[in-house]
Amino acid sequence: METTPRQRRAERRARYHDAVDMNLVSLIDVFTLLIFFLLSHAGGVETLASPKAVKLPDSASQTTPHETVVVTVSPTDILVDGRKVAAVADVINSDDTLIAPLKAELDQVSGRQVIRQENASQARRLTIMGDKAIPYRLLRKIMATSASANYADISFAVRQKGAS
């Protein structure tokens, strides 16, 4: 006895029905958590993390910082985006106006390709996060080195008055 196409379809559906059954509740829970996490962390960069060794000067400015390359100057080290490039004692004792390891690191960072064209103007921004007790001649050398690496928009990180 031969079966009709309708009966064959019904048999196949009955045979594979258990394999297609999925529980979407768990999947929806995971996506809900993922969306919550992404929305809570997508507010943009408003504050810069300051190392404990760096005491920032106070300011009354209300302008929020932009995401830039950060040069951190602690009492002992000079860091670019968290990587140590030079020791403060060596730079202060040097007679050179430019800091060669800092310039090399800034050139390497600026050599990264900008993915979106509208971000090209922001690629040459730099923030100096310097301890408020660093000598001016060190700050001048860092600014001169940054300018020679074609970073034209230089900002200073400060602590907002009244904030801890």
N, CA, C and O of each residue as an XYZ file, in Angstrom:
656
protein
N       0.837     -1.162      0.000
C       0.000      0.000      0.000
C       0.893      1.241      0.000
O       1.789      1.393      0.831
N       0.626      2.086     -0.928
C       1.431      3.286     -1.091
C       0.791      4.442     -0.341
O      -0.429      4.596     -0.305
N       1.675      5.264      0.266
C       1.159      6.392      1.040
C       1.081      7.626      0.165
O       1.835      7.771     -0.797
N       0.186      8.490      0.500
C       0.016      9.739     -0.251
C       1.059     10.751      0.229
O       1.612     10.602      1.319
N       1.324     11.765     -0.568
C       2.301     12.780     -0.147
C       1.911     13.456      1.166
O       2.774     13.830      1.961
N       0.640     13.605      1.380
C       0.181     14.222      2.620
C       0.520     13.333      3.815
O       0.929     13.841      4.859
N       0.360     12.045      3.684
C       0.675     11.121      4.770
C       2.187     11.073      5.026
O       2.626     10.995      6.173
N       2.973     11.119      3.950
C       4.436     11.136      4.117
C       4.894     12.393      4.853
O       5.773     12.322      5.712
N       4.310     13.532      4.526
C       4.638     14.770      5.235
C       4.271     14.680      6.705
O       5.027     15.132      7.565
N       3.134     14.108      6.997
C       2.697     13.956      8.385
C       3.642     13.028      9.144
O       3.946     13.277     10.310
N       4.113     11.952      8.489
C       5.066     11.041      9.136
C       6.393     11.741      9.409
O       6.961     11.595     10.492
N       6.890     12.500      8.432
C       8.151     13.228      8.635
C       8.015     14.257      9.751
O       8.911     14.397     10.583
N       6.908     14.966      9.768
C       6.681     15.962     10.805
C       6.641     15.306     12.181
O       7.199     15.846     13.136
N       6.007     14.181     12.293
C       5.928     13.465     13.573
C       7.304     12.942     13.984
O       7.643     12.942     15.167
N       8.086     12.502     13.017
C       9.410     11.944     13.297
C      10.392     13.034     13.762
O      11.164     12.786     14.688
N      10.391     14.224     13.156
C      11.354     15.286     13.470
C      10.803     16.362     14.401
O      11.485     17.351     14.671
N       9.627     16.191     14.873
C       8.996     17.208     15.721
C       9.795     17.451     16.997
O       9.921     18.603     17.413
N      10.338     16.419     17.632
C      11.081     16.576     18.885
C      12.416     17.289     18.681
O      12.870     17.978     19.595
N      13.050     17.158     17.548
C      14.351     17.757     17.294
C      14.260     19.268     17.115
O      15.248     19.960     17.363
N      13.135     19.803     16.700
C      12.987     21.224     16.419
C      12.534     21.999     17.651
O      12.652     23.224     17.679
N      12.035     21.337     18.636
C      11.498     21.989     19.817
C      12.616     22.697     20.584
O      13.563     22.050     21.031
N      12.512     24.046     20.743
C      13.515     24.832     21.457
C      12.856     25.614     22.571
O      11.703     26.030     22.460
N      13.603     25.810     23.651
C      13.133     26.623     24.752
C      13.751     28.011     24.599
O      14.950     28.180     24.819
N      12.954     28.992     24.228
C      13.460     30.332     23.962
C      13.533     31.207     25.204
O      14.119     32.288     25.151
N      12.964     30.777     26.306
C      12.962     31.601     27.516
C      14.392     31.855     27.990
O      14.730     32.986     28.339
N      15.229     30.831     28.009
C      16.618     31.008     28.446
C      17.371     31.936     27.507
O      18.149     32.780     27.950
N      17.142     31.782     26.232
C      17.806     32.626     25.250
C      17.384     34.087     25.400
O      18.213     34.988     25.276
N      16.120     34.318     25.663
C      15.622     35.688     25.851
C      16.232     36.293     27.110
O      16.574     37.475     27.119
N      16.374     35.510     28.166
C      17.004     36.004     29.400
C      18.441     36.436     29.151
O      18.873     37.476     29.648
N      19.183     35.645     28.387
C      20.580     35.980     28.084
C      20.647     37.273     27.275
O      21.475     38.138     27.563
N      19.788     37.416     26.269
C      19.797     38.629     25.459
C      19.364     39.847     26.268
O      19.870     40.946     26.043
N      18.449     39.669     27.191
C      18.034     40.786     28.046
C      19.199     41.266     28.900
O      19.427     42.468     29.030
N      19.933     40.323     29.481
C      21.106     40.705     30.273
C      22.164     41.382     29.416
O      22.780     42.357     29.846
N      22.379     40.880     28.222
C      23.361     41.467     27.319
C      22.971     42.892     26.934
O      23.821     43.782     26.926
N      21.711     43.115     26.618
C      21.244     44.461     26.255
C      21.370     45.400     27.446
O      21.789     46.546     27.282
N      21.015     44.937     28.642
C      21.148     45.768     29.832
C      22.599     46.171     30.060
O      22.884     47.331     30.358
N      23.518     45.215     29.919
C      24.943     45.502     30.099
C      25.424     46.518     29.071
O      26.114     47.473     29.427
N      25.074     46.330     27.813
C      25.522     47.246     26.764
C      24.954     48.647     26.956
O      25.664     49.633     26.760
N      23.695     48.747     27.335
C      23.101     50.069     27.540
C      23.689     50.784     28.753
O      23.858     52.003     28.731
N      23.996     50.043     29.798
C      24.539     50.690     30.980
C      25.993     51.120     30.797
O      26.464     52.001     31.515
N      26.710     50.518     29.854
C      28.108     50.878     29.630
C      28.318     51.668     28.342
O      29.462     51.864     27.930
N      27.268     52.118     27.708
C      27.395     52.841     26.448
C      27.250     54.349     26.636
O      27.012     55.063     25.662
N      27.387     54.840     27.839
C      27.206     56.260     28.111
C      28.341     57.135     27.633
O      28.234     58.359     27.714
N      29.414     56.566     27.142
C      30.547     57.349     26.683
C      31.553     57.562     27.792
O      31.302     57.236     28.952
N      32.691     58.110     27.421
C      33.757     58.336     28.378
C      33.572     59.715     28.980
O      33.649     60.718     28.270
N      33.330     59.777     30.273
C      33.171     61.076     30.922
C      34.271     61.356     31.926
O      34.586     62.516     32.191
N      34.858     60.310     32.488
C      35.927     60.516     33.447
C      37.113     59.651     33.067
O      36.959     58.574     32.491
N      38.275     60.132     33.392
C      39.500     59.378     33.158
C      39.930     58.741     34.464
O      39.875     59.370     35.521
N      40.350     57.511     34.387
C      40.840     56.838     35.584
C      42.212     57.414     35.939
O      43.132     57.401     35.121
N      42.334     57.905     37.135
C      43.582     58.528     37.578
C      44.348     57.569     38.467
O      43.809     57.069     39.455
N      45.610     57.307     38.124
C      46.409     56.457     39.012
C      46.566     57.109     40.379
O      46.546     58.334     40.495
N      46.720     56.290     41.409
C      46.835     56.816     42.771
C      48.093     57.666     42.966
O      48.122     58.540     43.832
N      49.123     57.416     42.170
C      50.376     58.159     42.319
C      50.282     59.567     41.746
O      51.134     60.403     42.045
N      49.277     59.850     40.937
C      49.140     61.153     40.283
C      48.087     61.978     41.009
O      46.925     61.580     41.085
N      48.493     63.124     41.542
C      47.579     64.059     42.198
C      47.257     65.167     41.203
O      48.100     66.019     40.922
N      46.044     65.155     40.674
C      45.657     66.123     39.650
C      45.337     67.480     40.268
O      44.871     67.553     41.405
N      45.591     68.567     39.509
C      45.198     69.899     39.990
C      43.675     70.044     39.942
O      43.001     69.306     39.223
N      43.138     70.994     40.706
C      41.692     71.227     40.756
C      41.290     72.233     39.686
O      42.083     73.085     39.286
N      40.026     72.118     39.222
C      39.511     73.034     38.215
C      38.010     73.201     38.419
O      37.344     72.319     38.962
N      37.492     74.330     37.982
C      36.054     74.585     38.053
C      35.379     74.309     36.714
O      34.193     74.601     36.564
N      36.087     73.762     35.751
C      35.544     73.502     34.416
C      34.450     72.456     34.462
O      34.545     71.485     35.212
N      33.415     72.648     33.665
C      32.314     71.701     33.583
C      32.378     70.860     32.313
O      31.508     70.018     32.089
N      33.387     71.071     31.485
C      33.512     70.348     30.219
C      33.926     68.907     30.482
O      34.848     68.647     31.255
N      33.236     67.972     29.833
C      33.589     66.562     30.002
C      34.706     66.199     29.043
O      34.771     66.744     27.941
N      35.590     65.287     29.437
C      36.726     64.936     28.587
C      36.308     64.092     27.391
O      35.283     63.411     27.411
N      37.134     64.158     26.345
C      36.939     63.346     25.153
C      37.852     62.135     25.245
O      38.819     62.123     26.007
N      37.531     61.121     24.461
C      38.396     59.945     24.431
C      39.605     60.264     23.565
O      39.474     60.493     22.363
N      40.786     60.279     24.182
C      42.017     60.651     23.487
C      43.149     59.739     23.929
O      42.972     58.848     24.760
N      44.305     59.984     23.358
C      45.524     59.339     23.832
C      45.878     60.021     25.153
O      45.868     61.249     25.235
N      46.193     59.235     26.189
C      46.466     59.797     27.511
C      47.935     59.590     27.853
O      48.429     58.463     27.880
N      48.633     60.712     28.117
C      50.016     60.679     28.594
C      49.954     60.944     30.093
O      49.591     62.041     30.519
N      50.309     59.941     30.893
C      50.275     60.061     32.349
C      51.682     60.343     32.853
O      52.633     59.642     32.508
N      51.799     61.380     33.673
C      53.099     61.748     34.246
C      52.983     61.625     35.757
O      52.383     62.475     36.416
N      53.558     60.567     36.298
C      53.587     60.372     37.748
C      54.908     60.949     38.262
O      55.730     61.388     37.458
N      55.126     60.960     39.544
C      56.406     61.473     40.049
C      57.620     60.665     39.572
O      58.745     61.162     39.633
N      57.410     59.424     39.097
C      58.549     58.593     38.689
C      58.554     58.199     37.225
O      59.627     57.985     36.660
N      57.379     58.094     36.579
C      57.308     57.548     35.219
C      56.455     58.395     34.294
O      55.598     59.166     34.727
N      56.720     58.224     32.985
C      55.878     58.795     31.941
C      55.265     57.614     31.202
O      55.981     56.737     30.720
N      53.918     57.592     31.112
C      53.213     56.479     30.488
C      52.328     56.994     29.361
O      51.769     58.087     29.457
N      52.199     56.212     28.295
C      51.277     56.521     27.212
C      50.253     55.402     27.180
O      50.586     54.247     26.915
N      48.993     55.757     27.455
C      47.897     54.781     27.525
C      48.256     53.600     28.423
O      47.932     52.455     28.106
N      48.922     53.875     29.539
C      49.234     52.848     30.519
C      50.548     52.115     30.309
O      50.927     51.292     31.143
N      51.257     52.392     29.213
C      52.552     51.743     28.949
C      53.681     52.714     29.296
O      53.694     53.853     28.829
N      54.622     52.256     30.115
C      55.753     53.108     30.516
C      56.670     53.338     29.318
O      57.073     52.401     28.630
N      56.988     54.618     29.090
C      57.890     54.949     27.984
C      59.193     55.587     28.462
O      60.210     55.500     27.775
N      59.172     56.226     29.630
C      60.399     56.876     30.119
C      60.301     57.100     31.623
O      59.217     57.086     32.207
N      61.464     57.305     32.231
C      61.527     57.645     33.648
C      61.655     59.160     33.776
O      62.397     59.792     33.024
N      60.938     59.728     34.719
C      60.936     61.186     34.903
C      62.337     61.698     35.220
O      62.739     62.741     34.704
N      63.083     60.988     36.051
C      64.432     61.429     36.440
C      65.345     61.537     35.215
O      66.124     62.484     35.107
N      65.255     60.571     34.290
C      66.085     60.607     33.077
C      65.715     61.790     32.186
O      66.591     62.430     31.603
N      64.424     62.078     32.080
C      63.970     63.170     31.218
C      64.373     64.520     31.795
O      64.819     65.399     31.057
N      64.221     64.694     33.096
C      64.578     65.975     33.719
C      66.079     66.225     33.630
O      66.503     67.358     33.402
N      66.882     65.190     33.804
C      68.343     65.352     33.751
C      68.870     65.504     32.328
O      70.021     65.900     32.145
N      68.069     65.203     31.333
C      68.501     65.310     29.943
C      68.435     66.763     29.479
O      67.574     67.526     29.918
N      69.351     67.135     28.591
C      69.356     68.485     28.042
C      68.513     68.597     26.772
O      68.295     69.698     26.266
N      68.039     67.462     26.257
C      67.246     67.468     25.026
C      65.880     68.104     25.271
O      65.294     67.954     26.343
N      65.383     68.815     24.260
C      64.057     69.411     24.340
C      62.983     68.357     24.116
O      61.907     68.429     24.708
N      63.272     67.381     23.265
C      62.307     66.322     22.950
C      62.643     65.056     23.735
O      63.803     64.781     24.043
N      61.609     64.305     24.044
C      61.758     63.022     24.735
C      61.617     61.937     23.672
O      60.507     61.651     23.221
N      62.729     61.334     23.270
C      62.741     60.380     22.143
C      61.810     59.181     22.350
O      61.067     58.851     21.425
N      61.807     58.508     23.509
C      60.898     57.360     23.651
C      59.421     57.771     23.608
O      58.580     57.026     23.105
N      59.115     58.953     24.134
C      57.736     59.441     24.085
C      57.323     59.741     22.655
O      56.216     59.397     22.241
N      58.209     60.381     21.896
C      57.902     60.679     20.493
C      57.708     59.397     19.705
O      56.796     59.320     18.882
N      58.543     58.386     19.933
C      58.411     57.110     19.216
C      57.067     56.454     19.533
O      56.404     55.934     18.636
N      56.666     56.477     20.791
C      55.388     55.868     21.175
C      54.206     56.644     20.595
O      53.240     56.043     20.125
N      54.278     57.983     20.626
C      53.190     58.797     20.057
C      53.108     58.609     18.548
O      52.012     58.578     17.990
N      54.259     58.481     17.877
C      54.248     58.213     16.437
C      53.609     56.863     16.142
O      52.868     56.719     15.170
N      53.897     55.877     16.982
C      53.310     54.550     16.786
C      51.797     54.592     17.003
O      51.044     53.993     16.235
N      51.352     55.291     18.037
C      49.916     55.398     18.306
C      49.217     56.162     17.185
O      48.121     55.785     16.771
N      49.838     57.228     16.693
C      49.210     58.013     15.628
C      49.236     57.282     14.296
O      48.477     57.621     13.388
N      50.103     56.278     14.169
C      50.170     55.502     12.936
C      49.024     54.528     12.762
O      48.830     53.986     11.674
N      48.261     54.299     13.823
C      47.104     53.408     13.707
C      46.083     54.033     12.777
O      45.849     55.241     12.808
N      45.492     53.211     11.967
C      44.536     53.691     10.968
C      43.214     54.049     11.629
O      42.717     53.318     12.487
N      42.649     55.187     11.219
C      41.348     55.615     11.714
C      40.284     54.852     10.940
O      40.280     54.863      9.709
N      39.387     54.192     11.656
C      38.388     53.352     11.006
C      37.282     54.192     10.378
O      36.892     53.942      9.237
N      36.777     55.175     11.097
C      35.694     56.006     10.571
C      36.250     57.388     10.237
O      36.981     57.969     11.038
N      35.916     57.909      9.082
C      36.457     59.192      8.626
C      36.050     60.343      9.527
O      36.823     61.286      9.694
N      34.842     60.295     10.124
C      34.431     61.402     10.989
C      35.255     61.458     12.268
O      35.231     62.471     12.966
N      35.990     60.380     12.596
C      36.866     60.369     13.767
C      38.288     60.813     13.442
O      39.131     60.856     14.338
N      38.574     61.141     12.190
C      39.930     61.510     11.785
C      40.408     62.781     12.489
O      41.585     62.887     12.833
N      39.514     63.745     12.706
C      39.915     64.986     13.371
C      40.211     64.750     14.851
O      40.988     65.495     15.449
N      39.605     63.730     15.444
C      39.818     63.440     16.860
C      41.029     62.547     17.090
O      41.437     62.355     18.235
N      41.613     61.997     16.027
C      42.734     61.067     16.176
C      43.991     61.759     16.687
O      44.866     61.097     17.245
N      44.101     63.048     16.514
C      45.297     63.795     16.925
C      45.082     64.565     18.228
O      45.739     65.578     18.467
N      44.169     64.089     19.067
C      43.950     64.708     20.373
C      44.777     63.986     21.426
O      44.992     62.777     21.344
N      45.234     64.736     22.408
C      46.091     64.179     23.456
C      45.692     64.798     24.786
O      45.423     65.997     24.866
N      45.656     63.980     25.828
C      45.387     64.473     27.169
C      46.602     64.183     28.039
O      47.064     63.044     28.111
N      47.117     65.215     28.697
C      48.236     65.046     29.618
C      47.658     64.979     31.024
O      47.036     65.929     31.501
N      47.872     63.842     31.682
C      47.420     63.652     33.058
C      48.662     63.724     33.925
O      49.314     62.713     34.187
N      48.981     64.937     34.370
C      50.222     65.151     35.098
C      49.994     65.459     36.553
O      49.036     66.143     36.915
N      50.869     64.957     37.380
C      50.837     65.251     38.807
C      50.973     66.757     38.978
O      51.724     67.399     38.244
N      50.246     67.328     39.947
C      50.283     68.791     40.096
C      51.632     69.295     40.600
O      51.881     70.501     40.576
N      52.504     68.405     41.053
C      53.811     68.816     41.571
C      54.938     68.639     40.550
O      56.099     68.865     40.893
N      54.637     68.242     39.301
C      55.717     68.049     38.333
C      56.287     69.403     37.927
O      55.543     70.380     37.837
N      57.590     69.479     37.681
C      58.199     70.761     37.296
C      57.752     71.200     35.894
O      57.447     70.381     35.027
N      57.727     72.510     35.715
C      57.286     73.066     34.441
C      58.194     72.630     33.292
O      57.701     72.384     32.191
N      59.500     72.526     33.515
C      60.405     72.159     32.421
C      60.092     70.758     31.900
O      60.278     70.491     30.712
N      59.619     69.858     32.767
C      59.203     68.525     32.319
C      57.930     68.629     31.489
O      57.813     67.997     30.439
N      56.993     69.416     31.953
C      55.739     69.615     31.215
C      56.007     70.249     29.847
O      55.377     69.883     28.854
N      56.932     71.188     29.802
C      57.296     71.836     28.535
C      57.892     70.836     27.553
O      57.587     70.883     26.362
N      58.744     69.927     28.042
C      59.334     68.895     27.180
C      58.267     67.943     26.645
O      58.310     67.547     25.480
N      57.314     67.580     27.495
C      56.237     66.685     27.058
C      55.378     67.367     26.004
O      55.008     66.741     25.011
N      55.054     68.649     26.206
C      54.242     69.379     25.225
C      54.999     69.560     23.915
O      54.401     69.430     22.847
N      56.293     69.855     23.966
C      57.088     70.011     22.745
C      57.177     68.688     21.988
O      57.094     68.667     20.760
N      57.345     67.591     22.714
C      57.409     66.269     22.073
C      56.070     65.921     21.436
O      56.028     65.383     20.330
N      54.979     66.226     22.128
C      53.639     65.961     21.593
C      53.390     66.779     20.329
O      52.828     66.272     19.358
N      53.804     68.035     20.342
C      53.626     68.889     19.163
C      54.478     68.388     17.998
O      54.043     68.451     16.848
N      55.690     67.891     18.280
C      56.535     67.382     17.193
C      55.995     66.068     16.634
O      56.346     65.689     15.517
N      55.141     65.362     17.394
C      54.498     64.139     16.908
C      53.154     64.458     16.248
O      52.350     63.558     16.005
N      52.912     65.753     15.956
C      51.722     66.242     15.254
C      50.433     66.098     16.065
O      49.363     65.911     15.486
N      50.518     66.180     17.369
C      49.320     66.240     18.209
C      49.059     67.715     18.485
O      49.747     68.338     19.293
N      48.055     68.265     17.802
C      47.798     69.698     17.882
C      46.825     70.050     18.999
O      46.911     71.145     19.554
N      45.907     69.162     19.344
C      44.881     69.440     20.344
C      45.289     68.769     21.655
O      45.021     67.585     21.863
N      45.942     69.537     22.541
C      46.453     68.995     23.805
C      45.595     69.519     24.948
O      45.369     70.724     25.066
N      45.115     68.595     25.796
C      44.312     68.951     26.968
C      45.025     68.488     28.221
O      45.880     67.604     28.175
N      44.664     69.095     29.341
C      45.205     68.692     30.627
C      44.086     68.099     31.466
O      43.004     68.679     31.561
N      44.338     66.954     32.071
C      43.357     66.343     32.955
C      43.428     67.033     34.305
O      44.507     67.239     34.861
N      42.259     67.385     34.820
C      42.161     68.048     36.117
C      41.052     67.374     36.925
O      40.236     66.625     36.387
N      41.042     67.648     38.183
C      40.000     67.129     39.054
C      38.981     68.235     39.268
O      39.353     69.372     39.555
N      37.702     67.915     39.130
C      36.671     68.924     39.286
C      36.555     69.321     40.760
O      36.510     68.458     41.637
N      36.508     70.609     41.025
C      36.398     71.080     42.411
C      35.119     70.543     43.023
O      34.061     70.523     42.394
N      35.246     70.111     44.259
C      34.084     69.549     44.957
C      33.958     68.048     44.767
O      33.233     67.399     45.521
N      34.651     67.468     43.767
C      34.619     66.027     43.548
C      35.743     65.400     44.342
O      36.787     66.019     44.549
N      35.534     64.170     44.790
C      36.596     63.508     45.562
C      37.575     62.799     44.691
O      38.524     62.195     45.193
